[in-house]
Amino acid sequence: MDLKLELVPIPVSDPDRSIAFYEKCGFTLDHDVNPGGGFRIVQMTPPGSACSIGFGAGWVETPPGAIQNLHLVVKDIEEVREELVGRGVEISEISHMGAPGKPSVSYAYFEDPDGNGWALQQMAG
């Protein structure tokens, strides 16, 4: 059996503002469908990812900002963090977590305009 996670709904209050933010983060706009009646679906994909995020109007009932700690796994957290900072994204300093004598896992955190939370993660190598 194959189970492929390909879309994660993200609740937002303003789809256009969210498109601008996620484009600033380097995401690709895959679809923006507005059939009318207050219904809109936007799909965007992080660079290199097989999973996209979806948001819009009329289909996600979760309050904006309710999604937390979505992980974007990267090979070089320092490089990716600096690129995001250069694009104008507010992001935390890098923190390293691990037990003494064990390789650490590194994180840096940021939020979209509604407060949905993201984590850059670099696995111990």
C-alpha positions in Angstrom: 0.0 0.0 0.0 1.2 3.5 -0.9 0.0 6.5 1.0 1.4 9.8 -0.3 0.7 13.0 1.6 0.5 15.5 -1.2 -1.6 18.4 0.2 -1.8 20.0 3.7 -4.6 22.6 4.2 -3.5 25.8 5.8 -6.1 28.1 7.2 -5.6 31.8 6.2 -7.6 35.0 6.4 -6.4 36.6 3.2 -5.4 34.3 0.3 -3.7 37.1 -1.7 -1.6 38.1 1.2 -0.7 34.5 1.8 0.3 34.0 -1.8 2.6 36.9 -1.6 4.2 35.6 1.6 4.7 32.1 0.4 6.1 33.3 -2.9 8.6 35.4 -0.8 9.5 32.1 0.8 10.2 30.5 -2.6 7.0 28.4 -2.9 5.6 27.9 -6.4 2.0 28.9 -7.2 0.6 25.7 -8.7 -3.1 26.6 -8.8 -5.4 29.5 -8.0 -9.0 28.5 -8.8 -11.9 30.8 -8.0 -15.1 29.3 -9.3 -17.3 31.8 -7.5 -19.7 31.7 -4.6 -17.0 32.6 -2.1 -15.0 29.4 -2.9 -11.3 29.6 -3.8 -8.5 27.1 -3.8 -4.8 28.0 -3.9 -2.1 25.4 -4.0 1.6 26.2 -3.5 4.6 23.9 -3.3 7.9 24.5 -1.4 11.0 24.1 -3.7 12.0 20.4 -3.9 8.9 19.1 -2.1 6.5 16.4 -3.2 3.9 17.9 -0.8 2.0 21.1 -1.3 0.0 23.4 0.9 -3.5 24.5 0.1 -5.5 27.5 1.3 -8.2 29.8 0.0 -11.8 30.5 1.0 -14.8 28.3 1.7 -13.2 25.0 2.3 -10.9 25.1 5.4 -12.9 25.6 8.6 -9.9 25.7 10.9 -9.2 29.2 12.3 -6.4 31.1 10.6 -3.1 30.6 12.4 -4.1 27.2 14.0 -1.5 25.1 12.2 1.8 24.9 14.0 5.2 23.4 13.6 5.1 22.2 9.9 8.6 21.0 9.1 10.6 21.9 6.1 13.6 19.6 6.1 16.7 21.1 4.6 20.3 19.9 4.0 22.0 23.2 5.1 19.9 25.2 7.6 22.3 28.1 7.7 22.1 28.6 3.9 18.3 28.3 3.8 17.8 30.6 6.8 20.1 33.3 5.2 18.2 33.0 1.9 14.9 33.5 3.7 16.2 36.4 5.7 17.5 37.9 2.4 14.0 37.6 1.0 12.5 39.5 4.0 11.2 36.6 6.0 11.3 37.1 9.8 12.9 33.9 11.1 14.4 32.8 14.5 18.0 32.2 15.1 19.1 28.5 14.6 18.9 26.3 17.7 20.6 23.0 18.1 18.9 20.2 20.0 20.5 16.9 21.0 21.8 14.8 23.9 25.4 15.2 25.0 27.7 13.3 22.7 25.0 12.8 20.1 24.6 14.6 16.8 22.1 17.5 17.1 19.1 18.4 15.1 18.9 22.0 14.1 15.8 24.2 13.9 14.8 27.8 12.9 11.2 29.0 13.1 9.0 31.4 11.3 5.3 32.2 10.8 3.1 33.2 7.9 1.0 36.4 8.2 -1.8 34.6 10.1 0.5 32.9 12.6 0.7 29.4 11.1 4.0 28.1 12.3 6.8 26.6 10.3 10.1 25.0 11.3 13.2 24.6 9.2 14.8 21.4 10.3 18.3 20.0 9.5 18.6 16.4 10.6 21.8 15.2 12.4 24.2 14.1 9.7 
